[in-house]
Amino acid sequence: MPSLRIVFIFCCALAGSLQTTPARAQAFNFKPLEAVMGQAVSDSVFPGASLAVLYKGKVVFHKAFGKKSYAPESTPVDTTTIYDLASLTKAISTTSIIMQLVERDSLSLQAPVAKYLPAFGSNGKDKVTIEHLLRHTSGLRAHSYFAKSCRSPEELFNTIENDSLLSPPGRTTLYSDPGFMLLGKIVATITGHNLAENFHARFAAPLGMHATMFTPPATLLQHIAPAGQDGDWPFNTVRPLVHDQNAALLGGVAGHAGLYSTTGDLITFTGMLMHGGTSGRRVYFRKETLRNFLSRSSAERALGWDLRSIDGPSSAGDYFSTSSYGHLGYTGTSIWIDPQQDLAVILLSNRVWPTSANIKIRKFRPLLHNTVAECLQLKRL
């Protein structure tokens, strides 16, 4: 029997979904969008997905499609299905916590990483700053399967700290998971609490995001879309549920991956961002902090978030303005927000089930966002 706490979590998630029933859906024709989502399931872009569209202060579309897996006996997904967010963790959890720490003078963007993690300063890394990590311009490598040589979180961080840079800090943009692993450790070092505790206290609890968490308990498994495992697990210990192997090695709580959530909860979080960092009477960060983190610079990315490219293709499609920001998750998740058009699209899926070799979502993402824009009768900018 599930505990009363787990029943409470799921009931709150369901209630949140019911409260976000589209108030203006009847004003738009979303049949093309439903057709595109249905076709994506038929084409095995993913087994199932949950999609939410926010437009001009309203949830105008919120619906789920498909099943949790391709097994004949698999159950349908709904808008309370919980998904492994993968790298959305970087933006939603890690970056948001850092925004509060910067705003409250606990952390400086220009400070060297070695100020907080002294061992990191070796091998020419003493000039790498917090901002470099957030913008992915640190010069750190993109990714490593640390479980091949590391047996603990301590060994993983020792490996990163002893590594050399691939390029000087600030020169090139190379999307880096290790950089956000370090940011997660810095948060824990400054606050004395890990990312899971920080995110719950700072955002999940006050926003009522009851289905958003790291390391979800086994009693919630029936409500979680399976994502499988990224790489073999070479240990005798039970592997944490999270798809990302490095996040699993870190116990399921990491700066780059590990967060789980629903579209209903992310509607609440995204709405807070779209309202300048406030929700109800509570201020989560000041508007100027949000503007600073989302501003363009000589770097390709914002602080913790991606930006819609000025020239060239984007997973956000052809209608989102260049003021748009968002992030993708390896498991098949994404959020794109366009402040200029007061529009946001949240997609949660488990495209990696049963294998991450399925990359059909790369072509699907721009099609999805274009279809949303066309249903809303937006013009290309």
Disulfide bonds with the S-S distance in Angstrom:
none
